[in-house]
Amino acid sequence: MSPAATRRVLVDANILLDVLIDDPQWYAWSAAQLDACAAEAELCINPIVYAEVSVGFERIEELDDALPTDAFTRLELPWEAGFLAGKAFLQYRRAKGTRTSPLPDFYIGAHAAIEGMTLLTRDAKRYRTYYPKLELICP
C-alpha cells in the first residue's frame, strides 16, 4: 500500500476462504479483487472474520501465517457496530429472515458501515438490504 492510500477495505471471510481453499468457482475473482484492493487500500479484518476463517485451521499459528499482519490490519470491533448489527438483525428477523444469515454477518456489515470502510464480499444482497449506504466490492 502506498503511503498516500488511506482507504480501508474490510475483507469478508468468504473472500479469504475462496483463496485459501482454492475454490473452483470463486478463486480467480476473489484473488483478483484482493490484489486490486491491496494495491490501492489497506486490507482489514476483524475478530469475526478471523473466527470464521479459523475453522479451516488446526493451529492458530497456521491461521496467523495465512492472514499475516503485514497484509491484513486487524481491527477491533466498535461498540456502535454492535448496536447497529443488532438493529439490522432484528429487522431481518421481523421480515421472517431464515436462520441462514447469522448475527456475525450483520456485525461485519455494521463494522464496515460505522467506520466508513468498503466491504469486499460475495454476499452483496444482505449487505445492500440492511446497509444500503455501504460501499461494496462484489460480483
Residue pairs with C-beta under 8 A, 6 or more apart in sequence:
1 38
1 39
1 40
1 41
1 42
5 40
5 41
5 42
6 42
7 40
7 41
7 42
7 118
8 41
8 42
8 44
8 73
8 115
8 116
8 117
8 118
9 37
9 41
9 42
9 43
9 44
9 117
9 118
9 119
9 120
9 137
10 44
10 45
10 46
10 49
10 75
10 108
10 111
10 112
10 115
10 117
10 118
10 119
10 120
11 34
11 37
11 43
11 44
11 45
11 49
11 72
11 120
12 49
12 108
12 119
12 120
12 121
12 122
12 123
13 48
13 49
13 52
13 53
13 108
14 26
14 30
14 121
14 122
14 123
15 30
15 33
15 34
15 120
15 121
15 122
16 30
16 45
16 49
16 53
16 66
16 67
17 23
17 52
17 53
17 56
18 26
18 27
18 29
18 30
18 31
18 122
19 27
19 30
19 31
19 34
20 53
20 56
20 66
21 56
23 30
26 122
29 139
30 122
33 120
33 137
34 43
34 120
37 43
37 118
37 120
37 137
38 71
41 118
42 73
43 71
43 72
43 73
44 72
44 73
44 74
44 75
44 117
45 53
45 67
45 72
45 73
45 74
45 75
46 74
46 75
46 76
46 77
46 108
46 111
47 74
47 76
47 77
48 77
48 104
48 107
48 108
48 111
49 108
50 63
50 67
50 74
51 104
52 104
53 63
53 66
53 67
54 60
54 63
57 63
57 66
75 111
75 115
77 107
77 111
78 111
78 114
78 115
80 110
80 114
81 107
81 110
81 111
81 113
81 114
81 115
82 107
82 110
83 110
84 110
84 113
84 114
85 103
85 106
85 107
85 109
85 110
85 111
86 103
86 106
88 106
88 109
88 110
88 130
88 131
89 103
89 106
91 130
92 101
92 106
92 126
92 130
101 126
105 123
105 126
106 126
106 130
108 119
108 121
109 119
109 126
109 127
109 130
109 131
109 134
110 131
111 117
112 118
112 119
112 131
112 134
113 131
113 133
113 134
118 135
118 136
118 137
119 127
119 134
119 135
119 136
119 137
120 136
120 137
120 138
121 127
121 136
121 137
121 138
122 138
122 139
123 138
124 136
124 138
124 139
127 134
127 136
127 138
128 134
128 136
